[in-house]
Amino acid sequence: MFDWLDELIQLLVENVFNLDVTSHLGASVHFFIYDVIKIILLLGIMIFLISYIRSFFPPERTKKILERFSGAKGNLMASLLGIVTPFCSCSSVPIFIGFVEAGIPLGVTFSFLITSPIVNEAAFAILLASFGWKIAVAYVITGVIVGVVGGILIGKLKMENQVEDYVYRIKAGEVEIKQLSHKERIQFALQNVRDIIKRIWIFLIIGIGIGAVIHGLNEDGEVVRLLVQYAGKDNPIGVFIGVILGIPLYSNALGTIPIAEALIIKGVGIGTALAFMMAVTALSLPEMILLRKVIKPKLISAFVIITGIAIILVGYLFNSITHLLT
């Protein structure tokens, strides 16, 4: 898709920077410039398209839609809505309170909370640019599956008593859902493109920069050797290690994907890298701290264990079908 850009950047690196693209430095510079341009192009397009769709689903409408579904259908709908209404961990508490207040089952609420941070337009755009449409689509599908399965299992545990009492006492008033015109939706999408890129560009640059350094290292580099040794394709517990390392971190998927791309090139399994990304976005320590304001430790533990196991299984699945995705 971006062969023209790859060749253009190669000419730039060789003729303007006077670097050999086969050298460590040349390869790193080429990787950095190429990925920055490629990802920002796709990112802008995807944010605009998804933001336009998202303009039809403000939080109030999302609640009203979910109120009409129950059982596994509710979990599936919650995960699907989580794709087009992605919220960061800082939104987890008000969203949780709003859903519980609306009478949405606990399991359905968690399906939304799991899928929403994992699957978003920015992550999809970068995956599409870095790994191709097969892996990008598979990532979205498995993100939904993790949300549905995790929510169903949490619902089966009947842990409503693990929600802080004050949450059930909150009664929010009805909020009028504003109807937007086509022009307003376009303006909303364009504003979202500016806001998101402005908010995440530094994470993007840092992530691509780290990925470029890793990409420029040779196969015998000590950093790469250690990463491949402990999370490489030949390590049967590589996915598990990736998830465990991801949980304590707080990072944006935008910053982790370029790093994952460079590591995959050096031998880390696709499933391991994607499982790491899912763990960082869905199970970050800051999100757990925020959720503690509304749910008790027992429910948080169940959430982390169930979601973590689901992500690990997805990682092993990706590793086992890599040949079908590349």
C-alpha contacts under 8 A as a table, 3 or more apart, distances in Angstrom:
res1	aa1	res2	aa2	distance
1	M	4	W	7.97
2	F	5	L	5.22
2	F	6	D	6.31
2	F	38	K	7.51
3	D	6	D	4.99
3	D	7	E	6.26
4	W	7	E	5.29
4	W	8	L	6.16
5	L	8	L	4.95
5	L	9	I	6.08
5	L	34	Y	7.03
5	L	38	K	7.84
6	D	9	I	5.32
6	D	10	Q	6.14
6	D	34	Y	6.42
7	E	10	Q	5.00
7	E	11	L	6.31
8	L	11	L	5.22
8	L	12	L	6.30
9	I	12	L	4.84
9	I	13	V	6.10
9	I	30	H	6.33
9	I	33	I	7.12
9	I	34	Y	6.24
10	Q	13	V	5.21
10	Q	14	E	6.15
10	Q	21	V	6.89
10	Q	30	H	6.43
11	L	14	E	5.22
11	L	15	N	5.74
11	L	16	V	7.73
12	L	15	N	5.42
12	L	16	V	5.24
12	L	17	F	6.85
13	V	16	V	5.72
13	V	17	F	4.96
13	V	18	N	6.28
13	V	19	L	5.76
13	V	20	D	7.51
13	V	21	V	7.04
13	V	26	G	6.91
13	V	29	V	7.24
13	V	30	H	6.38
14	E	17	F	5.86
14	E	18	N	4.67
14	E	19	L	4.91
14	E	20	D	5.90
14	E	21	V	6.89
15	N	18	N	5.22
15	N	19	L	7.63
19	L	23	S	7.64
19	L	25	L	7.50
19	L	26	G	5.14
20	D	23	S	5.46
20	D	26	G	5.22
20	D	27	A	7.66
21	V	24	H	7.70
21	V	25	L	7.64
21	V	26	G	4.22
21	V	27	A	4.74
21	V	30	H	6.78
22	T	26	G	6.32
22	T	27	A	5.78
23	S	26	G	5.10
23	S	27	A	5.82
23	S	216	G	7.48
24	H	27	A	5.29
24	H	28	S	6.19
24	H	216	G	4.33
24	H	217	L	5.88
24	H	218	N	7.21
25	L	28	S	5.11
25	L	29	V	6.16
25	L	216	G	6.22
26	G	29	V	5.20
26	G	30	H	6.08
26	G	216	G	7.64
27	A	30	H	5.14
27	A	31	F	6.02
27	A	212	A	7.69
27	A	215	H	7.09
27	A	216	G	5.24
28	S	31	F	5.10
28	S	32	F	6.08
28	S	212	A	4.55
28	S	213	V	5.65
28	S	214	I	7.87
28	S	215	H	6.09
28	S	216	G	4.64
29	V	32	F	5.14
29	V	33	I	6.22
29	V	212	A	6.97
30	H	33	I	5.50
30	H	34	Y	5.88
31	F	34	Y	5.30
31	F	35	D	5.89
31	F	212	A	5.49
31	F	215	H	7.37
32	F	35	D	5.40
32	F	36	V	6.10
32	F	208	I	5.98
32	F	209	G	6.12
32	F	211	G	7.83
32	F	212	A	5.38
33	I	36	V	5.29
33	I	37	I	6.32
34	Y	37	I	5.53
34	Y	38	K	6.00
35	D	38	K	5.05
35	D	39	I	5.71
35	D	208	I	6.93
35	D	258	P	7.92
36	V	39	I	5.46
36	V	40	I	6.05
36	V	204	L	7.82
36	V	205	I	7.17
36	V	208	I	7.08
37	I	40	I	5.37
37	I	41	L	6.14
38	K	41	L	5.35
38	K	42	L	6.41
38	K	129	A	6.69
39	I	42	L	5.25
39	I	43	L	5.68
39	I	125	A	7.05
39	I	126	I	5.61
39	I	129	A	6.21
40	I	43	L	4.82
40	I	44	G	5.99
41	L	44	G	5.47
41	L	45	I	6.56
42	L	45	I	5.19
42	L	46	M	6.05
42	L	125	A	5.52
42	L	126	I	7.17
42	L	129	A	6.96
43	L	46	M	5.24
43	L	47	I	5.90
43	L	121	E	7.58
43	L	122	A	5.73
43	L	125	A	5.28
43	L	126	I	6.82
44	G	47	I	5.32
44	G	48	F	6.16
44	G	193	V	5.94
44	G	197	I	7.82
45	I	48	F	5.31
45	I	49	L	6.34
46	M	49	L	5.19
46	M	50	I	6.01
46	M	121	E	5.78
46	M	122	A	6.97
46	M	124	F	7.93
46	M	125	A	6.02
47	I	50	I	5.31
47	I	51	S	5.65
47	I	121	E	5.65
47	I	122	A	6.50
47	I	189	A	7.35
47	I	192	N	7.15
47	I	193	V	5.67
48	F	51	S	5.15
48	F	52	Y	6.13
48	F	189	A	4.94
48	F	190	L	6.14
48	F	192	N	7.16
48	F	193	V	5.93
49	L	52	Y	5.27
49	L	53	I	6.52
49	L	189	A	7.31
50	I	53	I	5.02
50	I	54	R	5.93
50	I	84	V	6.49
50	I	121	E	6.30
50	I	189	A	7.94
51	S	54	R	4.72
51	S	55	S	6.13
51	S	84	V	7.85
51	S	188	F	7.29
51	S	189	A	4.85
51	S	192	N	6.65
52	Y	55	S	5.27
52	Y	56	F	7.53
52	Y	185	R	5.85
52	Y	186	I	6.54
52	Y	188	F	7.15
52	Y	189	A	5.16
53	I	56	F	5.83
53	I	57	F	7.48
53	I	84	V	6.99
54	R	57	F	5.09
54	R	58	P	7.08
54	R	84	V	5.52
54	R	85	T	6.02
55	S	58	P	6.46
55	S	180	L	7.88
55	S	185	R	6.17
55	S	188	F	7.23
55	S	189	A	7.76
57	F	60	E	7.75
57	F	61	R	5.59
57	F	62	T	5.77
57	F	84	V	7.78
57	F	85	T	6.93
58	P	61	R	5.41
58	P	62	T	6.23
58	P	85	T	7.73
58	P	177	I	7.70
59	P	62	T	4.95
59	P	63	K	6.25
59	P	85	T	7.94
59	P	95	I	7.87
60	E	63	K	5.28
60	E	64	K	6.43
60	E	175	V	6.85
60	E	177	I	6.70
61	R	64	K	4.99
61	R	65	I	6.15
61	R	177	I	6.96
62	T	65	I	5.21
62	T	66	L	6.28
62	T	81	L	7.19
63	K	66	L	5.24
63	K	67	E	6.17
63	K	98	G	7.71
63	K	99	F	6.30
63	K	102	A	7.04
63	K	104	I	7.93
64	K	67	E	5.18
64	K	68	R	7.03
65	I	68	R	5.70
65	I	69	F	7.46
66	L	69	F	5.48
66	L	74	G	6.44
66	L	77	M	7.01
66	L	78	A	6.58
66	L	104	I	6.92
67	E	70	S	7.76
67	E	102	A	7.30
67	E	103	G	7.24
67	E	104	I	5.90
69	F	73	K	6.15
69	F	74	G	4.58
69	F	77	M	7.66
70	S	73	K	5.92
70	S	74	G	4.55
70	S	75	N	7.66
70	S	105	P	7.84
71	G	74	G	5.37
71	G	75	N	6.77
72	A	75	N	5.00
72	A	76	L	6.19
72	A	148	V	7.60
72	A	152	I	6.80
73	K	76	L	5.09
73	K	77	M	6.04
74	G	77	M	5.12
74	G	78	A	5.98
74	G	108	V	5.85
75	N	78	A	5.09
75	N	79	S	6.24
75	N	107	G	7.06
75	N	108	V	4.65
75	N	109	T	7.89
75	N	111	S	5.60
75	N	112	F	7.63
75	N	147	G	7.61
75	N	148	V	5.17
75	N	151	G	6.31
75	N	152	I	6.73
76	L	79	S	5.21
76	L	80	L	6.18
76	L	111	S	7.65
76	L	144	V	7.56
76	L	148	V	5.57
77	M	80	L	5.05
77	M	81	L	6.04
78	A	81	L	5.14
78	A	82	G	6.07
78	A	108	V	6.17
78	A	109	T	7.16
78	A	111	S	5.84
78	A	112	F	4.79
78	A	148	V	7.99
79	S	82	G	4.81
79	S	83	I	6.70
79	S	111	S	5.44
79	S	112	F	4.96
79	S	114	I	7.74
79	S	115	T	5.44
79	S	116	S	7.15
79	S	144	V	5.40
79	S	147	G	5.75
79	S	148	V	6.27
80	L	83	I	5.37
80	L	84	V	7.22
80	L	115	T	7.97
80	L	144	V	6.69
81	L	84	V	5.46
81	L	85	T	5.92
81	L	112	F	7.18
81	L	116	S	7.83
82	G	85	T	5.06
82	G	86	P	5.55
82	G	87	F	7.97
82	G	112	F	5.20
82	G	113	L	7.39
82	G	115	T	5.40
82	G	116	S	4.03
82	G	117	P	7.80
82	G	119	V	7.41
83	I	86	P	5.87
83	I	115	T	6.76
83	I	116	S	5.72
83	I	119	V	5.49
83	I	120	N	5.81
83	I	121	E	7.95
84	V	120	N	7.13
84	V	121	E	7.93
85	T	116	S	6.65
85	T	120	N	7.98
86	P	116	S	4.46
86	P	117	P	5.76
86	P	119	V	7.08
86	P	120	N	5.65
87	F	90	C	7.82
87	F	91	S	5.87
87	F	92	S	7.25
87	F	116	S	5.76
87	F	117	P	5.76
88	C	91	S	5.57
88	C	92	S	6.97
88	C	116	S	7.71
88	C	117	P	5.61
89	S	92	S	5.12
89	S	117	P	7.12
89	S	286	P	7.47
89	S	287	E	5.09
89	S	290	L	7.78
90	C	93	V	7.17
90	C	287	E	7.06
90	C	290	L	7.35
91	S	94	P	5.89
91	S	95	I	6.13
92	S	95	I	5.28
92	S	96	F	5.90
92	S	113	L	6.91
92	S	287	E	7.31
92	S	290	L	7.36
92	S	291	L	6.89
93	V	96	F	5.10
93	V	97	I	6.17
93	V	290	L	6.49
93	V	291	L	5.94
93	V	293	K	7.44
93	V	294	V	6.85
94	P	97	I	5.10
94	P	98	G	6.03
95	I	98	G	5.08
95	I	99	F	6.18
96	F	99	F	5.28
96	F	100	V	6.18
96	F	109	T	6.81
96	F	113	L	7.83
96	F	294	V	7.92
97	I	100	V	5.26
97	I	101	E	5.91
97	I	167	V	6.12
97	I	170	I	7.96
97	I	294	V	7.56
98	G	101	E	5.14
98	G	102	A	6.17
98	G	172	A	7.71
99	F	102	A	5.09
99	F	103	G	6.56
99	F	104	I	5.46
99	F	109	T	6.39
100	V	103	G	5.17
100	V	104	I	5.48
100	V	105	P	7.05
100	V	106	L	7.03
100	V	109	T	7.48
100	V	167	V	7.37
100	V	168	Y	7.05
101	E	104	I	7.51
101	E	167	V	7.18
101	E	168	Y	6.26
101	E	170	I	6.44
101	E	171	K	6.27
101	E	172	A	7.25
104	I	108	V	6.71
104	I	109	T	6.56
105	P	108	V	5.36
105	P	109	T	6.29
105	P	155	G	7.45
106	L	109	T	5.06
106	L	110	F	6.33
106	L	151	G	7.82
106	L	154	I	7.52
106	L	155	G	5.98
106	L	160	E	6.83
107	G	110	F	5.17
107	G	111	S	6.31
107	G	150	G	7.83
107	G	151	G	4.27
107	G	152	I	5.54
107	G	153	L	7.27
107	G	154	I	5.28
107	G	155	G	3.94
107	G	156	K	7.67
108	V	111	S	5.05
108	V	112	F	6.59
108	V	151	G	5.67
108	V	152	I	7.27
108	V	155	G	7.40
109	T	112	F	5.33
109	T	113	L	6.32
109	T	151	G	7.30
110	F	113	L	4.76
110	F	114	I	5.91
110	F	147	G	7.34
110	F	150	G	7.37
110	F	151	G	5.09
110	F	154	I	7.61
111	S	114	I	5.32
111	S	115	T	6.24
111	S	147	G	4.38
111	S	148	V	5.35
111	S	149	V	7.77
111	S	150	G	6.43
111	S	151	G	4.38
111	S	152	I	7.66
112	F	115	T	5.42
112	F	116	S	5.74
112	F	147	G	6.74
113	L	116	S	5.55
113	L	117	P	7.11
113	L	147	G	7.77
114	I	117	P	6.55
114	I	118	I	6.81
114	I	146	V	7.47
114	I	147	G	5.09
114	I	150	G	7.71
114	I	282	A	5.82
114	I	307	T	7.75
115	T	118	I	5.19
115	T	119	V	5.93
115	T	143	G	5.85
115	T	144	V	5.86
115	T	146	V	7.24
115	T	147	G	4.98
115	T	282	A	7.65
116	S	119	V	5.78
116	S	120	N	6.98
117	P	120	N	6.75
117	P	281	T	5.79
117	P	282	A	5.94
118	I	143	G	6.36
118	I	278	M	5.81
118	I	281	T	5.62
118	I	282	A	5.83
119	V	123	A	6.68
119	V	124	F	7.13
119	V	139	Y	7.89
119	V	140	V	6.00
119	V	143	G	6.26
119	V	144	V	7.95
120	N	123	A	5.50
120	N	124	F	6.21
121	E	124	F	5.05
121	E	125	A	6.04
122	A	125	A	5.16
122	A	126	I	6.30
122	A	254	L	6.81
123	A	126	I	5.26
123	A	127	L	6.05
123	A	253	A	6.01
123	A	254	L	6.06
123	A	257	I	7.66
124	F	127	L	5.12
124	F	128	L	5.98
124	F	136	A	5.78
124	F	137	V	7.89
124	F	140	V	7.54
125	A	128	L	5.06
125	A	129	A	6.19
125	A	136	A	7.92
126	I	129	A	5.02
126	I	130	S	5.91
126	I	254	L	7.23
126	I	257	I	7.00
126	I	258	P	8.00
127	L	130	S	5.04
127	L	131	F	5.47
127	L	132	G	6.72
127	L	133	W	7.77
127	L	135	I	7.11
127	L	136	A	5.16
127	L	257	I	7.11
128	L	131	F	5.64
128	L	132	G	4.57
128	L	133	W	5.16
128	L	135	I	7.40
128	L	136	A	5.23
129	A	132	G	6.01
130	S	258	P	7.61
130	S	261	E	6.59
131	F	134	K	7.81
131	F	135	I	6.14
131	F	136	A	7.08
131	F	261	E	7.66
131	F	326	T	7.92
132	G	135	I	6.01
132	G	136	A	6.38
133	W	136	A	4.96
133	W	137	V	5.89
134	K	137	V	5.38
134	K	138	A	6.02
134	K	325	L	5.57
134	K	326	T	7.59
135	I	138	A	4.93
135	I	139	Y	5.91
135	I	325	L	5.93
135	I	326	T	7.84
136	A	139	Y	5.15
136	A	140	V	6.49
137	V	140	V	5.15
137	V	141	I	6.26
138	A	141	I	5.07
138	A	142	T	6.06
139	Y	142	T	5.25
139	Y	143	G	5.93
139	Y	274	L	7.92
140	V	143	G	5.03
140	V	144	V	6.32
141	I	144	V	5.23
141	I	145	I	6.28
142	T	145	I	4.79
142	T	146	V	6.04
142	T	314	V	6.80
143	G	146	V	5.19
143	G	147	G	6.32
144	V	147	G	5.07
144	V	148	V	6.11
145	I	148	V	5.08
145	I	149	V	5.95
146	V	149	V	5.35
146	V	150	G	5.76
146	V	307	T	6.88
146	V	310	A	5.77
146	V	311	I	6.72
146	V	314	V	8.00
147	G	150	G	5.20
147	G	151	G	5.91
147	G	307	T	7.89
148	V	151	G	5.25
148	V	152	I	6.10
149	V	152	I	5.18
149	V	153	L	6.19
149	V	310	A	7.71
150	G	153	L	5.33
150	G	154	I	6.17
150	G	303	F	7.59
150	G	306	I	5.93
150	G	307	T	5.62
150	G	310	A	7.19
151	G	154	I	5.14
151	G	155	G	6.03
152	I	155	G	5.04
152	I	156	K	6.23
153	L	156	K	5.05
153	L	157	L	6.54
153	L	306	I	7.53
154	I	157	L	5.30
154	I	158	K	7.23
154	I	159	M	7.54
154	I	302	A	7.21
154	I	303	F	7.01
154	I	306	I	7.78
155	G	158	K	5.67
155	G	159	M	7.41
158	K	161	N	7.97
159	M	162	Q	5.36
159	M	163	V	7.60
159	M	299	L	6.79
160	E	163	V	5.68
161	N	164	E	7.64
162	Q	295	I	5.84
162	Q	296	K	5.17
162	Q	297	P	7.89
162	Q	298	K	6.86
162	Q	299	L	5.89
163	V	167	V	7.12
163	V	294	V	6.05
163	V	295	I	4.30
163	V	296	K	6.02
163	V	299	L	7.82
164	E	167	V	5.80
164	E	168	Y	7.67
164	E	293	K	7.75
164	E	294	V	5.29
164	E	295	I	5.35
164	E	296	K	6.60
165	D	168	Y	5.71
165	D	169	R	6.90
166	Y	169	R	5.06
166	Y	170	I	6.52
167	V	170	I	5.46
167	V	294	V	6.69
168	Y	171	K	7.90
180	L	183	K	7.97
180	L	184	E	5.71
180	L	185	R	6.22
181	S	184	E	5.09
181	S	185	R	6.23
182	H	185	R	5.10
182	H	186	I	6.30
183	K	186	I	5.12
183	K	187	Q	6.22
184	E	187	Q	4.95
184	E	188	F	5.98
185	R	188	F	4.89
185	R	189	A	6.13
186	I	189	A	5.12
186	I	190	L	6.19
187	Q	190	L	5.15
187	Q	191	Q	6.00
188	F	191	Q	5.14
188	F	192	N	6.08
189	A	192	N	5.00
189	A	193	V	6.28
190	L	193	V	5.07
190	L	194	R	6.44
191	Q	194	R	5.15
191	Q	195	D	6.03
192	N	195	D	4.97
192	N	196	I	5.83
193	V	196	I	5.46
193	V	197	I	6.05
194	R	197	I	5.46
194	R	198	K	5.89
195	D	198	K	5.12
195	D	199	R	6.04
196	I	199	R	5.01
196	I	200	I	6.04
197	I	200	I	5.25
197	I	201	W	5.38
198	K	201	W	5.77
199	R	202	I	7.56
200	I	203	F	5.31
200	I	204	L	6.23
200	I	254	L	7.46
201	W	204	L	4.89
201	W	205	I	6.10
202	I	205	I	5.11
202	I	206	I	6.09
203	F	206	I	5.18
203	F	207	G	5.94
203	F	252	N	6.97
203	F	254	L	6.53
203	F	255	G	4.94
204	L	207	G	5.18
204	L	208	I	6.04
204	L	254	L	5.55
204	L	255	G	4.97
204	L	258	P	7.99
205	I	208	I	5.21
205	I	209	G	5.86
205	I	255	G	7.62
206	I	209	G	4.97
206	I	210	I	6.17
206	I	255	G	6.65
207	G	210	I	5.26
207	G	211	G	6.10
207	G	254	L	7.29
207	G	255	G	4.14
207	G	256	T	5.95
207	G	257	I	7.41
207	G	258	P	5.66
207	G	259	I	5.87
208	I	211	G	4.86
208	I	212	A	5.91
208	I	255	G	7.07
208	I	258	P	5.03
208	I	259	I	6.52
209	G	212	A	5.00
209	G	213	V	6.34
210	I	213	V	5.19
210	I	214	I	6.32
210	I	258	P	7.90
210	I	259	I	6.25
211	G	214	I	5.12
211	G	215	H	5.92
211	G	258	P	5.44
211	G	259	I	4.22
211	G	260	A	7.43
211	G	261	E	7.15
211	G	262	A	5.12
211	G	263	L	7.56
212	A	215	H	4.89
212	A	216	G	6.11
212	A	259	I	7.97
212	A	262	A	7.05
213	V	216	G	5.20
213	V	217	L	6.56
214	I	217	L	5.34
214	I	223	V	7.93
214	I	224	V	7.03
214	I	259	I	7.79
214	I	262	A	6.11
214	I	263	L	7.10
215	H	218	N	7.89
215	H	262	A	5.14
215	H	263	L	7.47
215	H	265	I	7.54
215	H	266	K	7.49
217	L	220	D	7.86
217	L	221	G	5.79
217	L	224	V	7.40
218	N	221	G	5.40
219	E	224	V	6.80
219	E	225	R	7.10
219	E	266	K	6.97
220	D	224	V	7.25
220	D	225	R	6.30
221	G	224	V	5.42
221	G	225	R	5.97
222	E	225	R	4.99
222	E	226	L	6.19
223	V	226	L	5.36
223	V	227	L	6.31
224	V	227	L	5.13
224	V	228	V	6.01
224	V	263	L	7.65
224	V	266	K	7.03
225	R	228	V	5.27
225	R	229	Q	5.93
226	L	229	Q	4.96
226	L	230	Y	6.22
227	L	230	Y	5.44
227	L	231	A	5.74
227	L	232	G	6.83
227	L	263	L	7.94
227	L	268	V	7.49
228	V	231	A	5.28
228	V	232	G	4.08
228	V	233	K	7.53
228	V	266	K	7.39
228	V	267	G	5.99
228	V	268	V	5.59
229	Q	232	G	5.54
229	Q	235	N	7.17
230	Y	235	N	6.60
230	Y	238	G	6.22
230	Y	241	I	7.60
231	A	235	N	6.12
231	A	237	I	7.46
231	A	238	G	4.02
231	A	239	V	6.82
231	A	241	I	6.68
231	A	242	G	6.73
231	A	268	V	6.06
231	A	269	G	7.59
231	A	272	T	7.02
232	G	235	N	5.49
232	G	238	G	6.11
232	G	267	G	5.91
232	G	268	V	4.27
232	G	269	G	5.92
232	G	272	T	7.99
233	K	236	P	7.58
233	K	238	G	7.18
233	K	267	G	6.58
233	K	268	V	5.60
233	K	269	G	4.85
233	K	319	N	7.72
234	D	238	G	8.00
235	N	238	G	5.11
236	P	239	V	7.63
237	I	240	F	5.20
237	I	241	I	6.26
238	G	241	I	5.13
238	G	242	G	6.19
238	G	272	T	6.31
239	V	242	G	5.02
239	V	243	V	6.31
239	V	271	G	6.95
239	V	272	T	4.44
239	V	273	A	7.82
239	V	275	A	6.60
239	V	276	F	7.60
239	V	312	I	6.06
239	V	315	G	5.92
239	V	316	Y	6.62
240	F	243	V	5.26
240	F	244	I	6.20
240	F	272	T	7.96
240	F	312	I	6.05
241	I	244	I	5.14
241	I	245	L	6.08
242	G	245	L	5.24
242	G	246	G	6.15
242	G	272	T	5.97
242	G	273	A	7.02
242	G	275	A	6.61
242	G	276	F	4.80
243	V	246	G	4.99
243	V	247	I	6.34
243	V	272	T	7.97
243	V	275	A	5.96
243	V	276	F	4.86
243	V	278	M	7.91
243	V	279	A	5.43
243	V	280	V	7.88
243	V	308	G	7.14
243	V	311	I	7.62
243	V	312	I	6.84
244	I	247	I	5.61
244	I	248	P	7.71
244	I	279	A	7.82
245	L	248	P	6.60
245	L	249	L	7.36
245	L	276	F	7.31
246	G	249	L	5.45
246	G	276	F	5.29
246	G	277	M	7.04
246	G	279	A	5.11
246	G	280	V	4.65
246	G	283	L	7.88
246	G	284	S	7.33
247	I	279	A	5.38
247	I	280	V	5.45
247	I	283	L	5.35
247	I	284	S	5.03
247	I	285	L	6.32
248	P	280	V	7.56
248	P	283	L	7.97
248	P	284	S	5.78
248	P	285	L	5.08
249	L	280	V	5.91
249	L	284	S	5.71
249	L	285	L	6.48
250	Y	280	V	6.25
250	Y	281	T	7.52
250	Y	284	S	5.44
250	Y	285	L	6.74
250	Y	286	P	6.68
251	S	255	G	6.79
251	S	256	T	7.27
251	S	280	V	6.37
251	S	281	T	7.05
251	S	284	S	8.00
252	N	255	G	5.38
252	N	256	T	6.64
252	N	280	V	7.66
252	N	281	T	6.69
253	A	256	T	5.07
253	A	257	I	6.00
253	A	277	M	6.19
253	A	280	V	7.60
253	A	281	T	6.50
254	L	257	I	5.76
254	L	258	P	7.45
255	G	258	P	6.44
255	G	259	I	7.20
256	T	259	I	5.22
256	T	260	A	6.08
256	T	277	M	6.39
257	I	260	A	4.88
257	I	261	E	6.10
257	I	277	M	7.25
258	P	261	E	4.98
258	P	262	A	6.42
259	I	262	A	5.28
259	I	263	L	6.24
260	A	263	L	5.06
260	A	264	I	5.99
260	A	273	A	5.39
260	A	274	L	7.53
261	E	264	I	5.23
261	E	265	I	6.37
262	A	265	I	5.21
262	A	266	K	6.52
263	L	266	K	4.99
263	L	267	G	6.36
263	L	268	V	5.50
263	L	273	A	7.80
264	I	267	G	5.13
264	I	268	V	4.54
264	I	269	G	5.90
264	I	270	I	6.07
264	I	273	A	7.23
265	I	268	V	7.27
268	V	272	T	6.86
268	V	273	A	6.98
269	G	272	T	5.14
269	G	273	A	6.37
269	G	319	N	5.94
270	I	273	A	5.23
270	I	274	L	6.16
270	I	315	G	7.75
270	I	318	F	6.50
270	I	319	N	5.93
270	I	322	T	7.02
271	G	274	L	5.17
271	G	275	A	5.89
271	G	314	V	7.10
271	G	315	G	3.95
271	G	316	Y	5.88
271	G	317	L	6.94
271	G	318	F	4.40
271	G	319	N	4.61
271	G	322	T	7.96
272	T	275	A	5.16
272	T	276	F	6.19
272	T	315	G	5.40
272	T	316	Y	7.34
272	T	319	N	7.18
273	A	276	F	5.15
273	A	277	M	6.41
273	A	315	G	7.89
274	L	277	M	4.97
274	L	278	M	6.20
274	L	315	G	6.60
275	A	278	M	5.06
275	A	279	A	6.15
275	A	311	I	5.76
275	A	312	I	6.32
275	A	314	V	7.00
275	A	315	G	5.00
276	F	279	A	5.18
276	F	280	V	6.28
277	M	280	V	5.21
277	M	281	T	6.32
278	M	281	T	5.28
278	M	282	A	5.78
278	M	283	L	7.71
278	M	311	I	6.85
279	A	282	A	5.36
279	A	283	L	5.13
279	A	284	S	6.83
279	A	308	G	7.01
279	A	311	I	7.14
280	V	283	L	5.78
280	V	284	S	5.13
281	T	284	S	5.97
283	L	287	E	6.89
283	L	288	M	7.12
283	L	304	V	6.51
283	L	307	T	7.87
283	L	308	G	7.69
284	S	287	E	5.46
284	S	288	M	6.63
285	L	288	M	5.08
285	L	289	I	6.33
286	P	289	I	5.03
286	P	290	L	6.28
287	E	290	L	5.04
287	E	291	L	6.06
288	M	291	L	5.03
288	M	292	R	6.14
288	M	300	I	7.03
289	I	292	R	5.21
289	I	293	K	7.35
290	L	293	K	5.74
290	L	294	V	7.90
291	L	294	V	5.53
291	L	295	I	6.04
291	L	300	I	7.66
292	R	295	I	5.13
292	R	296	K	6.01
292	R	297	P	6.93
292	R	300	I	7.37
293	K	296	K	7.98
295	I	299	L	6.52
295	I	300	I	6.86
296	K	299	L	5.67
296	K	300	I	6.40
297	P	300	I	4.94
297	P	301	S	6.02
298	K	301	S	5.18
298	K	302	A	6.34
299	L	302	A	5.01
299	L	303	F	6.07
300	I	303	F	5.00
300	I	304	V	6.19
301	S	304	V	5.18
301	S	305	I	6.07
302	A	305	I	5.22
302	A	306	I	5.93
303	F	306	I	5.45
303	F	307	T	5.91
304	V	307	T	5.35
304	V	308	G	5.64
305	I	308	G	5.08
305	I	309	I	6.06
306	I	309	I	5.33
306	I	310	A	6.25
307	T	310	A	5.07
307	T	311	I	6.15
308	G	311	I	5.14
308	G	312	I	6.19
309	I	312	I	5.05
309	I	313	L	6.25
310	A	313	L	5.19
310	A	314	V	6.27
311	I	314	V	5.00
311	I	315	G	6.17
312	I	315	G	5.01
312	I	316	Y	6.39
313	L	316	Y	5.21
313	L	317	L	6.13
314	V	317	L	4.94
314	V	318	F	6.16
315	G	318	F	5.19
315	G	319	N	6.28
316	Y	319	N	5.03
316	Y	320	S	6.14
317	L	320	S	5.15
317	L	321	I	6.34
318	F	321	I	5.32
318	F	322	T	5.83
319	N	322	T	5.28
320	S	323	H	7.84
321	I	324	L	5.40
321	I	325	L	6.75
322	T	325	L	5.17
322	T	326	T	6.26
323	H	326	T	5.63
